[in-house]
Amino acid sequence: MPHHIDLNDVRTFVIAAQAGTMSAAGKTLHQPASTVSRSLTRLEKHLGVLLAHRGPKGLILTDAGREYLLACRRALRTLTDGEESLEVRRSDPSGTIKIACPLTMAREILAPLLKEFITRFPSLKMEIEPYSFGWDQEPREDVDVFFKLKAPKDSVRRVRSYPGTARGLFASPAYEDAFGSPANPDELAAHRCAGSGVWKLSRGSKEVSPNIAFHVVTSDPGINLPFALDGLGITVLPLWMAKHPDNRSRLVPILPLWKPEPITLCALFSGSSRLTPKVEGLLDFLAEYIGTDRDPRLKHGRAKEYFTDLTLSPTSGP
């Protein structure tokens, strides 16, 4: 007898035995009676024993069939209990979930949502490991969910994307009064700027990458913000940060028609086709907030003013 029996055949046998006929079982399973018959024959072949006599009045179980039916009912009940137990764990996952994420995300998203997260998942502990550098590093095996600002082109982990963060170029009114404002992206090279990498600016279908020698090299908006507020130069800031009530009157947009690339956010995690309860709980929880009107980074306005790809958030506003 083969080692593995198709559980669908077992379930079909139980339903057919209870229904009494192939046609009645087929209606319950939404299958042709011939499919039910083949399933029963296949199971009998696996077991090497006749389970039921087929006759004009329907199925008549053999002694072996009646004994096997009782065993199958117990087994299917056990499987059902196991599924229900997993559903309980999904509604109240437990253990520890380890997260690695950019420092800004830890401060601006996770920290404000901790109270709500703990209230919803009281049995789940969270271990947060913020990082400031090495945004292109690969996640370690001991990290359950690794958040990155750019989706990897090649990764053995699964990826879930969240709405991106719109950004703009900003400086203080004092800097603009003292040094003027660039008329086009190429003139940024003559200004004092803080940032990192290559600034890709787009205006409609046109995209440019001005050659800038940064006066301060950093990708941390927590450093770029005071750089701009103190009148030191021009930098790229998330719109939610630049237009915060504490900052909006102290900053002016630079080249407002030219848009820097949005910051993309994605979560990398391991797992099969169905996630573990703790990972699924975290990812779905964050999807209720990130890039929506409930995003903790928003102090005013609507999500559509500050985030991109809002279709990734099912709860985002119109």
C-alpha positions as CSV (number, residue, x, y, z in Angstrom):
1,M,0.0,0.0,0.0
2,P,1.4,3.5,-0.9
3,H,2.5,5.6,2.1
4,H,0.4,8.6,1.2
5,I,-3.3,8.7,0.8
6,D,-5.0,11.7,-0.8
7,L,-7.1,13.3,2.0
8,N,-9.5,14.5,-0.6
9,D,-10.3,10.9,-1.4
10,V,-10.9,10.2,2.3
11,R,-13.2,13.2,2.6
12,T,-15.1,12.1,-0.5
13,F,-15.5,8.6,1.0
14,V,-17.0,10.0,4.2
15,I,-19.4,12.2,2.4
16,A,-20.4,9.4,0.0
17,A,-20.9,7.0,2.9
18,Q,-23.1,9.5,4.7
19,A,-25.0,10.5,1.5
20,G,-25.7,6.9,0.5
21,T,-25.3,7.4,-3.2
22,M,-22.7,8.7,-5.7
23,S,-25.1,11.2,-7.1
24,A,-26.0,12.7,-3.7
25,A,-22.4,12.9,-2.8
26,G,-21.6,14.6,-6.1
27,K,-24.2,17.3,-5.3
28,T,-22.7,17.9,-1.9
29,L,-19.2,18.2,-3.4
30,H,-20.3,20.0,-6.6
31,Q,-18.8,17.2,-8.7
32,P,-20.1,14.6,-11.2
33,A,-21.0,11.3,-9.7
34,S,-18.3,9.7,-12.0
35,T,-15.7,11.8,-10.2
36,V,-16.9,10.6,-6.8
37,S,-16.8,7.0,-8.0
38,R,-13.3,7.3,-9.3
39,S,-12.2,8.8,-6.0
40,L,-13.7,6.0,-4.0
41,T,-12.1,3.4,-6.3
42,R,-8.8,5.1,-6.0
43,L,-9.0,5.0,-2.2
44,E,-9.9,1.3,-2.2
45,K,-6.9,0.6,-4.4
46,H,-4.7,2.5,-2.0
47,L,-6.0,0.5,1.0
48,G,-6.2,-2.8,-0.8
49,V,-9.7,-3.5,0.5
50,L,-13.3,-3.1,-0.6
51,L,-15.1,-0.3,1.3
52,A,-18.6,-0.3,-0.2
53,H,-20.7,-2.4,-2.6
54,R,-22.2,-0.4,-5.4
55,G,-25.8,-1.3,-6.2
56,P,-29.0,0.2,-7.6
57,K,-30.1,1.3,-4.2
58,G,-26.8,3.0,-3.5
59,L,-23.7,2.3,-1.5
60,I,-23.6,-0.5,1.1
61,L,-20.6,-0.4,3.3
62,T,-18.6,-3.5,4.0
63,D,-17.5,-4.4,7.5
64,A,-14.1,-2.9,6.7
65,G,-15.9,0.2,5.2
66,R,-17.9,0.8,8.4
67,E,-14.8,0.4,10.6
68,Y,-12.8,2.7,8.3
69,L,-15.6,5.3,8.2
70,L,-15.4,5.6,12.0
71,A,-11.6,6.0,11.9
72,C,-11.9,8.6,9.1
73,R,-14.5,10.7,11.0
74,R,-12.2,10.8,14.0
75,A,-9.2,11.8,11.8
76,L,-11.2,14.5,10.0
77,R,-12.4,15.9,13.3
78,T,-8.9,16.0,14.6
79,L,-7.8,17.9,11.5
80,T,-10.7,20.3,11.9
81,D,-9.8,20.9,15.5
82,G,-6.2,21.6,14.4
83,E,-7.4,24.2,11.9
84,E,-9.6,25.9,14.5
85,S,-6.6,25.9,16.9
86,L,-4.5,27.7,14.2
87,E,-7.2,30.2,13.6
88,V,-7.2,31.0,17.3
89,R,-3.4,31.5,17.1
90,R,-4.0,33.8,14.1
91,S,-6.4,35.9,16.0
92,D,-4.1,36.0,19.0
93,P,-0.6,35.1,17.9
94,S,2.1,34.6,20.5
95,G,5.8,34.4,20.9
96,T,8.3,37.0,19.7
97,I,8.5,38.7,16.4
98,K,11.9,40.2,15.5
99,I,11.8,43.3,13.2
100,A,14.7,45.1,11.5
101,C,13.8,48.5,10.0
102,P,15.2,51.9,9.1
103,L,15.6,54.2,12.1
104,T,13.0,56.7,10.8
105,M,10.4,54.0,10.5
106,A,11.1,52.8,14.0
107,R,10.6,56.3,15.4
108,E,7.9,57.6,13.2
109,I,5.7,54.6,12.6
110,L,6.4,51.7,15.0
111,A,6.8,53.7,18.1
112,P,3.5,55.7,17.8
113,L,1.6,52.4,17.0
114,L,3.1,50.3,19.9
115,K,0.1,50.9,22.1
116,E,-2.4,49.8,19.5
117,F,-0.3,46.8,18.5
118,I,0.1,45.6,22.1
119,T,-3.6,46.1,22.7
120,R,-4.5,44.0,19.7
121,F,-1.8,41.3,20.2
122,P,-1.3,41.1,23.9
123,S,0.5,37.7,23.7
124,L,3.0,38.7,21.0
125,K,6.3,40.3,22.0
126,M,8.1,42.6,19.5
127,E,11.9,43.0,19.2
128,I,12.8,46.0,17.1
129,E,16.3,46.5,15.6
130,P,16.6,49.9,13.9
131,Y,19.4,50.5,11.4
132,S,20.7,53.8,9.9
133,F,23.2,52.5,7.4
134,G,23.4,49.6,5.0
135,W,19.9,49.9,3.6
136,D,21.0,47.5,0.8
137,Q,22.1,44.8,3.3
138,E,20.5,41.3,3.2
139,P,18.3,40.3,6.1
140,R,19.7,37.9,8.7
141,E,18.1,34.6,9.2
142,D,17.1,35.4,12.8
143,V,15.0,38.4,11.6
144,D,11.3,37.6,11.0
145,V,10.5,40.7,9.0
146,F,13.1,43.0,7.4
147,F,11.9,46.4,6.1
148,K,13.8,48.0,3.2
149,L,13.4,51.3,1.4
150,K,14.0,49.6,-2.0
151,A,12.5,46.3,-3.1
152,P,15.4,43.9,-3.9
153,K,15.7,42.7,-7.5
154,D,16.8,39.2,-6.3
155,S,15.9,37.8,-2.9
156,V,15.1,34.4,-1.5
157,R,12.5,36.0,0.7
158,R,9.0,37.0,-0.1
159,V,8.2,40.7,-0.5
160,R,5.2,42.8,0.5
161,S,5.1,46.4,-0.6
162,Y,3.5,49.4,1.1
163,P,2.6,52.8,-0.2
164,G,5.6,55.0,-1.0
165,T,6.4,58.4,0.6
166,A,6.3,61.5,-1.7
167,R,9.2,63.9,-1.3
168,G,10.3,67.4,-2.3
169,L,13.2,69.8,-2.3
170,F,13.2,72.3,0.5
171,A,15.3,75.1,2.1
172,S,14.7,77.8,4.6
173,P,13.5,81.3,3.6
174,A,16.7,82.7,5.0
175,Y,18.8,80.5,2.7
176,E,16.7,81.4,-0.3
177,D,17.0,85.1,0.5
178,A,20.8,84.9,0.9
179,F,21.6,82.5,-2.0
180,G,18.6,82.6,-4.3
181,S,16.7,79.6,-5.6
182,P,17.9,77.4,-8.6
183,A,15.9,77.9,-11.8
184,N,16.5,74.4,-13.0
185,P,18.0,71.1,-11.6
186,D,21.4,71.8,-13.1
187,E,21.8,74.9,-10.9
188,L,21.6,72.7,-7.8
189,A,25.3,72.0,-8.3
190,A,26.1,75.6,-7.3
191,H,24.2,75.3,-4.0
192,R,25.0,73.8,-0.7
193,C,23.1,70.5,-0.4
194,A,22.7,67.7,2.0
195,G,21.8,64.2,0.8
196,S,23.2,61.0,-0.6
197,G,23.4,58.9,-3.7
198,V,22.0,60.4,-6.9
199,W,19.0,62.7,-6.8
200,K,16.6,61.6,-9.6
201,L,14.2,64.4,-10.3
202,S,11.2,64.1,-12.7
203,R,8.9,66.6,-14.3
204,G,6.2,64.7,-16.2
205,S,8.0,62.2,-18.5
206,K,11.3,64.1,-18.2
207,E,13.9,62.8,-15.7
208,V,17.3,64.3,-14.8
209,S,20.0,63.5,-12.3
210,P,22.0,66.7,-11.5
211,N,25.7,66.3,-10.6
212,I,25.8,67.4,-7.0
213,A,28.7,67.4,-4.6
214,F,26.9,67.1,-1.2
215,H,28.2,69.4,1.5
216,V,26.7,66.9,4.1
217,V,26.4,63.3,3.0
218,T,23.5,61.6,4.8
219,S,20.3,59.8,3.9
220,D,18.7,60.4,7.3
221,P,15.8,62.9,7.1
222,G,16.3,63.5,10.8
223,I,19.6,65.2,9.9
224,N,18.5,66.8,6.7
225,L,15.6,68.5,8.4
226,P,17.6,70.7,10.8
227,F,20.1,71.3,8.0
228,A,17.4,73.0,6.0
229,L,15.7,74.7,9.0
230,D,18.9,76.2,10.1
231,G,19.4,77.8,6.7
232,L,22.4,75.7,5.8
233,G,21.2,74.7,2.3
234,I,18.8,72.6,0.2
235,T,17.8,69.0,0.9
236,V,15.2,66.4,0.0
237,L,12.5,65.8,2.6
238,P,9.4,63.6,2.9
239,L,6.4,65.8,2.4
240,W,4.8,64.7,5.7
241,M,7.9,66.0,7.5
242,A,8.4,69.2,5.5
243,K,4.7,70.2,5.8
244,H,4.4,69.3,9.5
245,P,2.7,72.2,11.4
246,D,6.0,72.9,13.2
247,N,8.0,73.1,9.9
248,R,5.9,74.3,7.0
249,S,6.2,78.0,7.8
250,R,10.0,77.6,8.2
251,L,10.6,75.9,4.8
252,V,10.1,76.9,1.2
253,P,9.8,74.5,-1.7
254,I,12.7,74.5,-4.2
255,L,12.0,73.6,-7.8
256,P,8.4,72.5,-6.9
257,L,7.7,71.2,-10.4
258,W,10.5,68.7,-10.1
259,K,9.7,65.7,-8.0
260,P,12.4,63.5,-6.3
261,E,11.8,59.7,-6.4
262,P,9.3,58.6,-3.7
263,I,10.7,56.5,-0.8
264,T,9.4,53.0,-1.3
265,L,8.9,50.6,1.6
266,C,8.7,46.9,1.5
267,A,8.8,44.0,4.0
268,L,10.9,40.9,3.4
269,F,10.0,37.7,5.2
270,S,10.4,34.0,4.9
271,G,7.5,31.5,4.8
272,S,5.4,29.2,2.7
273,S,2.2,30.1,0.8
274,R,0.5,30.8,4.2
275,L,2.2,33.1,6.6
276,T,2.9,32.3,10.2
277,P,0.3,34.0,12.5
278,K,2.7,36.5,14.0
279,V,4.1,37.7,10.6
280,E,0.6,37.8,9.0
281,G,-0.7,39.8,12.0
282,L,2.1,42.4,11.9
283,L,2.0,42.9,8.1
284,D,-1.8,43.2,8.0
285,F,-1.7,45.5,11.1
286,L,0.7,47.9,9.4
287,A,-1.3,47.9,6.2
288,E,-4.1,49.5,8.1
289,Y,-1.9,52.5,8.8
290,I,1.0,53.0,6.4
291,G,0.1,55.4,3.6
292,T,-3.5,55.8,4.9
293,D,-5.2,58.7,6.6
294,R,-4.4,56.9,9.9
295,D,-0.7,57.0,9.2
296,P,1.0,58.2,12.4
297,R,3.3,60.5,10.4
298,L,0.3,62.6,9.3
299,K,-0.4,65.5,11.5
300,H,-2.8,67.1,9.1
301,G,-4.1,66.6,5.6
302,R,-5.0,63.5,3.7
303,A,-2.9,60.5,2.7
304,K,-3.2,61.2,-1.0
305,E,-1.2,64.4,-0.5
306,Y,1.8,62.7,1.0
307,F,1.9,59.1,-0.2
308,T,2.0,57.2,-3.5
309,D,0.6,53.8,-4.7
310,L,-2.3,54.2,-2.3
311,T,-4.0,51.1,-3.9
312,L,-1.5,49.0,-1.8
313,S,-3.5,50.1,1.3
314,P,-7.0,48.7,1.2
315,T,-8.0,51.1,4.0
316,S,-6.7,54.3,2.5
317,G,-9.1,57.1,1.9
318,P,-10.5,58.1,-1.6
